[in-house]
Amino acid sequence: MLDKLAHLREEVLAKLKEVENLEELNDLRVKILGKKGEFTAIMKGMAGIAAEKRAEFGKVTNEIKNVLQNRFEEVNTDLKEIAKQQRLKNETIDVTLPGRKANVGSLHPLTKTVMEIKDIVSTMGFDIVDGPEVEYVKYNFDALNIPKTHPSREISDTFYIEEENVVLRTQTSGMQIRYMEDRKPPFRMISIGKVYRPDYDVSHTPMFHQMEGLMIGEDVSFANFKAILENIVKKIFGEDRKVRFRPHFFPFTEPSAEMDVECGVCKGAGCRVCKGTGWLEILGSGMVNPKVLEGVGIDPKKYQGFAFGLGLERITMLKYGIDDLRAFFENDERFLNQF
């Protein structure tokens, strides 16, 4: 049995010289020194050795086991160092190589539209103001002469945060009221921001951007408001883009009108974006209702004015020929890189 152990030692020491990696070393360790390994199997034969020879047998087996264990540890240390050096060699950075080109982002098309509109209205004397997206019903509906029975107040059209009192604003029109409460005419203002409505398709999203405009003064007429809106739209889309006004109804303006722009996708021929009409409605507008002026302490007999609100996504779709409004919010780099 001692001969078997001596032979096993020489055999294992020879195999350890051929081991090339840590995985092979671990497999060999388990095969020889594991619970079911060859060395352990020989040790189990110790029960059949005569009592007077067991002490010598135990001494020799412990020496052989120590030799093998020490050699396994030495090879393990050597292989780890080889693996480390190989990893350092593979991970070495060649500082002479050219640098990697960094991807440079660009302005989102909506951001570009907002910046352009701000430049246009600033040159026309409009103040640019901002306000809360979480709004009181007073400003979002009541002060705008929107009756409690109006469909826009339904839960299907409005996100309510606090029942009957607080909403995610459905329009930026509430900023008109906040602005008029603190100022006396004449004035002009523009409010740009996010608004929220429960709607989602190719031309609607639950969150979108709106611009609200207001001008109040003496002798402000429908002709003034029509001229200013046409001027803004022409500067955005170009002098050749066709526009039209259609009679409409809004509780906070009287008379009221919607403004349409020729569809930029089909050029008026009709497509799914414009629902086959060749036109897209971009804003609602009209002369401010006297009740709204009275509600903020402005004399409607002395002052008149107009208000308008437009969707910035709709403007951007028309300007760049985009056929699905949802693309603005999907963060697809292939789409964004076009701008």
Buried (B, 14 or more C-beta within 10 A) or exposed (E): BBEEBEEBBEEBEEBBEEBEEBEBBEEBBEBBBEEEBBBEEBBEEEEEBEEEEEEEBEEBBEEBBEEBEEBBEEBBEEBEEEEEEEEEEEEEEEEEEEEEEEEEEEEBBBBBBBEBBBEBBEEBEBBEBEBEBEBBBBBBBBBBBBEEEEEBBEEEEBBBEEEEEBBBBBBBBBBBBBBBEEBEBBBBBBBBBEBBBBEEEEBBBEBBBBBBBBBBBEEBEBEBBBEBBEEBBBBBBEEEBEBEBEEBEBBBBBEBBBBBBBBBBBEBEBBEBBEEBBBBBBBBBBBBBBBBBEBBEBEBEEBBBBBBBBBBBBBBBBBBEBBBBBBBEEEEEEBBEEB
